Amino acid sequence: MLTLVTSEASPYGRKVRVVMDILGLQSKFKLQPANTLDPDDPIRDINPLGKIPALITEAGTAVFDSRVIIDYLDAQYGDGQLIPRDPAARARILTLAALAEGINDALLLVVYEGRFREPEQKCQVWLDHQYGKIRRGLTAVTEQLDEFEAPNLAAVTLACALGYADWRKQIDWRVEFPVLVPWLDEFAAAVPAFEQTKAP
Ligand SMILES: N[C@@H](CCC(=O)N[C@@H](CS)C(=O)NCC(=O)O)C(=O)O
């Protein structure tokens, strides 16, 4: 049995859970909740960085971060749908996934700026820096949207980033990038695990 240590709120954990579903691993793993802010939570022994998600394999080995977990699961159970096997196609999908992941990273940093700083400490220059990444990233995504095709990893990563922005409301991407609205609807219809892993 695989153990995925995560929280229901983590967009990176959601990405891994969606991938596990695509790979047909629903019955092969259990979830172990983690609180990254609790110094006594076991996550800090599993991953010294204290970040989620982390996977504990059947052999008891810890695997992190989400990109390495997905690489591991895909190598073990994948058939090329998620990450193509051809080297050029593989690099392309991983690059698009990295683009979507970078958008998610910037969305997370915007949330952390609000969560970990007092209002008077908030740094607008830093927030604008992150919003620049989010908007440039989403613009680039819209220009290559046909390549974000479910169930490839680029599409899964983008869907989780958009879902995170829907939840935390860092940006109203539905108004700024309306072409992504039908794209996400189609993704959700093709990949049922996306709705099933929605943050509470
Ligand atoms: N690159 C990492 C990012 C993971 C990450 O930042 N997770 C957040 C939760 S969404 C976290 O653990 N934050 C706690 C911390 O940074 O201490 C991955 O892909 O897994």
The ligand as an SDF file (V2000), in Angstrom:
LIG
                    3D

 20 19  0  0  0  0  0  0  0  0999 V2000
    7.4920   21.9640   -5.1980 N   0  0  0  0  0  0  0  0  0  0  0  0
    6.6920   21.3580   -4.1550 C   0  0  0  0  0  0  0  0  0  0  0  0
    5.8160   22.4080   -3.5140 C   0  0  0  0  0  0  0  0  0  0  0  0
    5.0830   21.8430   -2.3160 C   0  0  0  0  0  0  0  0  0  0  0  0
    4.5080   22.9510   -1.4250 C   0  0  0  0  0  0  0  0  0  0  0  0
    4.9720   24.1000   -1.4020 O   0  0  0  0  0  0  0  0  0  0  0  0
    3.4860   22.5650   -0.6540 N   0  0  0  0  0  0  0  0  0  0  0  0
    2.9150   23.4930    0.3040 C   0  0  0  0  0  0  0  0  0  0  0  0
    1.4600   23.1690    0.5590 C   0  0  0  0  0  0  0  0  0  0  0  0
    0.4560   23.5030   -0.8260 S   0  0  0  0  0  0  0  0  0  0  0  0
    3.6450   23.3150    1.6100 C   0  0  0  0  0  0  0  0  0  0  0  0
    3.9680   22.2120    1.9830 O   0  0  0  0  0  0  0  0  0  0  0  0
    3.8780   24.4140    2.3370 N   0  0  0  0  0  0  0  0  0  0  0  0
    4.4690   24.3970    3.6350 C   0  0  0  0  0  0  0  0  0  0  0  0
    5.8150   25.0230    3.6810 C   0  0  0  0  0  0  0  0  0  0  0  0
    6.2790   25.5940    2.6580 O   0  0  0  0  0  0  0  0  0  0  0  0
    6.4150   24.9680    4.7480 O   0  0  0  0  0  0  0  0  0  0  0  0
    5.8730   20.2110   -4.7410 C   0  0  0  0  0  0  0  0  0  0  0  0
    5.6940   20.2050   -5.9740 O   0  0  0  0  0  0  0  0  0  0  0  0
    5.4770   19.2900   -4.0160 O   0  0  0  0  0  0  0  0  0  0  0  0
  1  2  1  0
  2  3  1  0
  2 18  1  0
  3  4  1  0
  4  5  1  0
  5  6  2  0
  5  7  1  0
  7  8  1  0
  8  9  1  0
  8 11  1  0
  9 10  1  0
 11 12  2  0
 11 13  1  0
 13 14  1  0
 14 15  1  0
 15 16  2  0
 15 17  1  0
 18 19  2  0
 18 20  1  0
M  END
$$$$
